[in-house]
Amino acid sequence: MEERARRGKVGTGAMAAAEQAEREVARLGTGAGRDVNGGAEAAEFGAFPEAGRPTGRPTGRPTGRADVVIVGGGPAGVVLAFLLARQGVEVVLLEAQGDFDRDFRGDTIHPAIMELMDRLGLADRLLELEHEKVPEVRYLRPGDERPFVVADLARLKTRFPYLVLMLQSRFIGFLLEEAKRYPNLDVRMRSRVQGLVEEDGAVRGVRYRSPEGVREVWAKLVVGADGRFSKVRQLAGIELRELSAGTDVLYFNVPRRAEDAAGAVVDIHFGPRNSLALIDRGTYWQAGVSIPKGTYQRAKATGVGPIKEFVGGAVPWLADRLDGALGGWKDLTLLSVKIGRAERWHRPGLLLIGDAAHVMSPSGGVGINLAVQDAIAAANLLTEPLRSGDGPTDRDLAKVQRRRSWQAALVQGQQIAAEGDIARAFEAGEPYKAPPFLKALTRLPVLGALPAWVTAYGVWPERLKRSLVGPRPVRRPARGV
Ligand SMILES: Cc1cc2nc3c(=O)[nH]c(=O)nc-3n(C[C@H](O)[C@H](O)[C@H](O)COP(=O)(O)OP(=O)(O)OC[C@H]3O[C@@H](n4cnc5c(N)ncnc54)[C@H](O)[C@@H]3O)c2cc1C
């Protein structure tokens, strides 16, 4: 918390050059430029000769066995770990970081996720944690009399007609606290996967580095839920098809005051050259200012003046804090927005879900919803093969991809179209205007709820199978070291 307060005071303080700007990449250490099968990682492994190369045959000395090893404690990995553990599947969850407090992630819990929580009997307890409920997503343009409500969730017939805004770390912490009652779930923090264990063309486990050294877990299935820079995807040799995102985002932090407007967080402010979204990080606001892709150097040459002017004009109650928060370009972090999709989400013994399978742009705030729905689909299709026998076949894994990939493709198509329109408006120096058909649609009596429905549920929401709703007795704990 102290660390957060410090960051909230005057911004993150440290991004000078565009090339370095993906701070997250640097932080995770999984980014471009690292040689997957050699280079830095081979050198690291050199200190542990028994571990061999990052990807290779089993050493014969596993330090853990499980039915499934899930790599990545984001929304996709944690929800899948939780759903499988409740069914008595032995799960090892490996998370590279020491906690779940993430910069540059969404904090939205959509109605589809709340309905899953409700089905599991957890919704009421989850809502006892600090959160805000936001019933509308709005677009604001200078000079408009009223904001355009693009998604009015209050129109939906659900117990949860709103977005829940809750720190992602709080949501994930809640699930893991609940999961403590399942001794067959073994969560290992500070455990960064660096290699796959393979035999006869199939993935049999992972090798990871933890404070205790290099470890190896063997399992019937490895799930890569390790986000957009997925190491598991790289190690498996699965290509990511990059699709064209239209914008990049510059972030900076502004201190939060007790009297600040709650719920301002899902308003999108459009100006002639930028848009602004505010993310509530508890003790500070994370302000994300969009710029057309490829214009970073131009924006940098112009300096922070126009950004301050735009943000202060769009959100006047922030204006008096901007000089302190955005003193210069060093206070900004560039997040290079990516959209991409793995052509194949699986190999024998391995499955990708969430951003590892389909990298989402932050636009529309739908990535967490899709990631969680992947986890539900995987639980529906794979619980039985994991509980009994040798684990899922490649055909079982292909079913998960078949079920989920077209939905990710549709949502990404919509993100690309919207970002393209927004970037073109910026280039023309005009605040983006929602297309007339969308405005007309939202005025219709029943169909008008469609944008809200899509925001809440995506394209084809996954529903946890009835047989997986109640927990099953635990067979035995996951066998860790
Ligand atoms: C700036 C920004 C804002 C966003 N805002 C929203 C929003 O408001 N709403 C929304 O729905 N979506 C939003 N998104 C998208 C959303 O964050 C992602 O789609 C979502 O987090 C994907 O979940 P995931 O579980 O697949 O991956 P992630 O959340 O990325 O989790 C991956 C996890 O894997 C861990 N990991 C990585 N490598 C390894 C390794 N080698 N070994 C072990 N662990 C590893 C990471 O530490 C991380 O915890 C936003 C994205 C960005 C970039």
Ligand as a Chemical Component Dictionary entry (heavy atoms), coordinates in Angstrom:
data_LIG
# 
_chem_comp.id                   LIG 
_chem_comp.type                 NON-POLYMER 
_chem_comp.pdbx_formal_charge   0 
_chem_comp.three_letter_code    LIG 
# 
loop_
_chem_comp_atom.comp_id 
_chem_comp_atom.atom_id 
_chem_comp_atom.alt_atom_id 
_chem_comp_atom.type_symbol 
_chem_comp_atom.charge 
_chem_comp_atom.model_Cartn_x 
_chem_comp_atom.model_Cartn_y 
_chem_comp_atom.model_Cartn_z 
_chem_comp_atom.pdbx_ordinal 
LIG C1  C1  C 0 -3.391  -0.981  -19.800 1  
LIG C2  C2  C 0 -4.405  -2.070  -19.880 2  
LIG C3  C3  C 0 -5.674  -1.856  -19.367 3  
LIG C4  C4  C 0 -6.633  -2.848  -19.462 4  
LIG N1  N1  N 0 -7.885  -2.623  -18.983 5  
LIG C5  C5  C 0 -8.803  -3.591  -19.011 6  
LIG C6  C6  C 0 -10.099 -3.421  -18.424 7  
LIG O1  O1  O 0 -10.428 -2.359  -17.882 8  
LIG N2  N2  N 0 -10.965 -4.458  -18.452 9  
LIG C7  C7  C 0 -10.625 -5.647  -19.025 10 
LIG O2  O2  O 0 -11.470 -6.569  -19.040 11 
LIG N3  N3  N 0 -9.413  -5.847  -19.586 12 
LIG C8  C8  C 0 -8.493  -4.865  -19.587 13 
LIG N4  N4  N 0 -7.257  -5.078  -20.128 14 
LIG C9  C9  C 0 -6.931  -6.381  -20.708 15 
LIG C10 C10 C 0 -6.687  -7.377  -19.570 16 
LIG O3  O3  O 0 -5.728  -6.867  -18.652 17 
LIG C11 C11 C 0 -6.198  -8.711  -20.120 18 
LIG O4  O4  O 0 -6.966  -9.103  -21.235 19 
LIG C12 C12 C 0 -6.318  -9.780  -19.015 20 
LIG O5  O5  O 0 -5.538  -9.397  -17.897 21 
LIG C13 C13 C 0 -5.877  -11.137 -19.514 22 
LIG O6  O6  O 0 -5.864  -12.032 -18.431 23 
LIG P1  P1  P 0 -4.866  -13.268 -18.415 24 
LIG O7  O7  O 0 -5.136  -13.990 -17.145 25 
LIG O8  O8  O 0 -4.969  -14.002 -19.690 26 
LIG O9  O9  O 0 -3.395  -12.647 -18.409 27 
LIG P2  P2  P 0 -2.698  -11.606 -17.384 28 
LIG O10 O10 O 0 -3.702  -10.849 -16.613 29 
LIG O11 O11 O 0 -1.715  -10.867 -18.198 30 
LIG O12 O12 O 0 -1.938  -12.567 -16.374 31 
LIG C14 C14 C 0 -0.789  -13.280 -16.742 32 
LIG C15 C15 C 0 -0.027  -13.659 -15.477 33 
LIG O13 O13 O 0 1.042   -14.522 -15.846 34 
LIG C16 C16 C 0 2.191   -14.176 -15.103 35 
LIG N5  N5  N 0 3.361   -14.632 -15.870 36 
LIG C17 C17 C 0 3.878   -14.105 -17.004 37 
LIG N6  N6  N 0 4.931   -14.823 -17.424 38 
LIG C18 C18 C 0 5.079   -15.840 -16.540 39 
LIG C19 C19 C 0 5.998   -16.931 -16.435 40 
LIG N7  N7  N 0 6.980   -17.115 -17.332 41 
LIG N8  N8  N 0 5.878   -17.786 -15.395 42 
LIG C20 C20 C 0 4.901   -17.635 -14.471 43 
LIG N9  N9  N 0 4.003   -16.612 -14.531 44 
LIG C21 C21 C 0 4.090   -15.730 -15.549 45 
LIG C22 C22 C 0 2.103   -12.667 -14.965 46 
LIG O14 O14 O 0 2.868   -12.204 -13.868 47 
LIG C23 C23 C 0 0.597   -12.466 -14.769 48 
LIG O15 O15 O 0 0.236   -12.508 -13.409 49 
LIG C24 C24 C 0 -6.299  -4.083  -20.065 50 
LIG C25 C25 C 0 -5.006  -4.316  -20.568 51 
LIG C26 C26 C 0 -4.077  -3.322  -20.497 52 
LIG C27 C27 C 0 -2.714  -3.599  -21.071 53 
# 
loop_
_chem_comp_bond.comp_id 
_chem_comp_bond.atom_id_1 
_chem_comp_bond.atom_id_2 
_chem_comp_bond.value_order 
_chem_comp_bond.pdbx_ordinal 
LIG C1  C2  SING 1  
LIG C2  C3  SING 2  
LIG C2  C26 DOUB 3  
LIG C3  C4  DOUB 4  
LIG C4  N1  SING 5  
LIG C4  C24 SING 6  
LIG N1  C5  DOUB 7  
LIG C5  C6  SING 8  
LIG C5  C8  SING 9  
LIG C6  O1  DOUB 10 
LIG C6  N2  SING 11 
LIG N2  C7  SING 12 
LIG C7  O2  DOUB 13 
LIG C7  N3  SING 14 
LIG N3  C8  DOUB 15 
LIG C8  N4  SING 16 
LIG N4  C9  SING 17 
LIG N4  C24 SING 18 
LIG C9  C10 SING 19 
LIG C10 O3  SING 20 
LIG C10 C11 SING 21 
LIG C11 O4  SING 22 
LIG C11 C12 SING 23 
LIG C12 O5  SING 24 
LIG C12 C13 SING 25 
LIG C13 O6  SING 26 
LIG O6  P1  SING 27 
LIG P1  O7  DOUB 28 
LIG P1  O8  SING 29 
LIG P1  O9  SING 30 
LIG O9  P2  SING 31 
LIG P2  O10 DOUB 32 
LIG P2  O11 SING 33 
LIG P2  O12 SING 34 
LIG O12 C14 SING 35 
LIG C14 C15 SING 36 
LIG C15 O13 SING 37 
LIG C15 C23 SING 38 
LIG O13 C16 SING 39 
LIG C16 N5  SING 40 
LIG C16 C22 SING 41 
LIG N5  C17 SING 42 
LIG N5  C21 SING 43 
LIG C17 N6  DOUB 44 
LIG N6  C18 SING 45 
LIG C18 C19 SING 46 
LIG C18 C21 DOUB 47 
LIG C19 N7  SING 48 
LIG C19 N8  DOUB 49 
LIG N8  C20 SING 50 
LIG C20 N9  DOUB 51 
LIG N9  C21 SING 52 
LIG C22 O14 SING 53 
LIG C22 C23 SING 54 
LIG C23 O15 SING 55 
LIG C24 C25 DOUB 56 
LIG C25 C26 SING 57 
LIG C26 C27 SING 58 
# 
